[in-house]
């Protein structure tokens, strides 16, 4: 996945930011990306949680390309979750 594809996922609301969100939602993740200048502690936490990741550009480069107002080391995209079937109001009482 490229920065462009990551941005598209962000526009759809399918991205978690940060190590805590990646670990908390590890079962629902499609891809995890880290900045090449991520802290060693961050890398170790991902590895100890058995989360595979891809290394991208530096935090500053990612921040500029994604037009973020904050620094972030970890970006996680979410698997597509099937939507629940909606029942018509007349079917609820049946």
C-alpha positions, 0 to 999 in steps of 0.5 A, spaced: 500 500 500 502 506 498 501 513 501 496 515 496 492 508 498 493 510 505 490 517 504 484 514 500 482 509 506 483 515 511 478 519 507 473 513 508 474 513 515 478 506 515 484 508 519 486 507 526 492 512 528 497 510 533 500 504 537 494 503 542 489 503 537 493 498 533 494 493 538 487 494 541 484 492 534 489 487 532 483 482 530 480 487 525 486 490 521 488 489 514 494 492 514 499 496 519 504 501 517 510 504 521 514 510 519 521 509 518 523 513 524 519 510 529 521 508 536 524 502 537 519 501 543 514 502 538 516 496 533 517 491 539 510 492 542 508 491 535 512 485 534 510 482 541 503 483 539 504 479 533 502 484 528 506 484 522 507 491 519 510 495 513 515 501 513 513 507 510 517 514 509 519 518 515 514 521 520 515 528 517 514 526 510 508 522 512 505 528 515 506 532 509 503 527 504 497 525 508 496 533 510 496 531 518 496 536 523 500 531 528 505 526 528 504 519 528 508 513 527 503 507 526 497 507 521 492 501 521 487 500 516 481 496 517 478 490 514 472 491 511 466 489 515 460 486 512 454 491 514 448 488 519 442 486 515 436 491 517 429 489 518 423 493 516 419 496 522 414 491 520 418 485 521 421 487 528 414 484 531 414 477 528 
